[in-house]
Amino acid sequence: MKLNINNSYATGNVTYLEGCKNGRHLGGIVGVTKGKLDITRCYFAGSLVSGVNEAVGGVLGLASKNSEVTIKDCFSIGDLT
């Protein structure tokens, strides 16, 4: 099964707090995927802040092993740290 995300956007600020058990991979649209994913015509405007060594991405935080991901016509504006 493939997930399609089209014509979407997200705005805001996300901060990972050390000690949380879930949600360590931060993405403006998707934090983590383990399967088939297409993201088209999307954007993120804001900031993503992780205080630990975890994946942070403006559109997608992490595509795990064996994922099939296509990202087309997407962008992010803001701070990623």
N, C-alpha and C positions, 0 to 999 in steps of 0.2 A: 504494500500500500504506500502511495506517495502523498505527502502533504504539500499542498500548493498555497503559497501566501502571495497575493497579488494586490497591487494598488493600496498599500497600507503604509502607515507611518506611526511613529511613537515619539513622544517628547517627554522630557523630564530628567531627573537626576536619580541614579541608583548607586548606592554605596553598600559594599559587602562588609558586614561586621564580623571580625575575627571571632571564631568560636561557634558560628552557625554551622549546623550539620548539613544543610541543603542549600542549593542555589549559589554555589561558588563560581560557576562559569557565567560570566555576564555578557549579554549581547543586546544591542539596541532593539532588535526584532525577535531574535531567538537566542536563548542562552546556550543550549546544547542540543545536538541531534544525534540519534543513533541509527537513522534509517535513510529513506529517500526523501529529499526535500528540494523544492524549487521555490526560490524567492525572486519575485519580479516586480519592478517599479515600486520600490519601497525606500523609505529613509528614516533615519533616527536623528533627532536634534536634542542634545543634552550632554550629560556627563555620566561616565561609568567609572567607578572607583573601586579597586580591589586592594585591600591591604595585605594580601598574601600572593604567593606565586600561582595564580590561577589564570585561566584563559579569559581574555577580555577582547571583544571585537565590536566595532560600530554597528554591524548588521548581524553577524553570527559570532557567538563567543567561541564555540568548539564544535567541530565535526569529528565525532569519534571514529575509530578504526572501522573500515568497511562501509562507511556512510557514502551515499551518492548525493552530492549537493550541487545545485546550479544556482548561482546568484547573477542576476542580469538587471542592468539599469537601476542600480541601488547606490545609495551613498549615505554617509553620516557626517554630521557637523557637531563639533564639541570636543570635549576632553576625554581621553581614555588613559587611565593610569592604573 
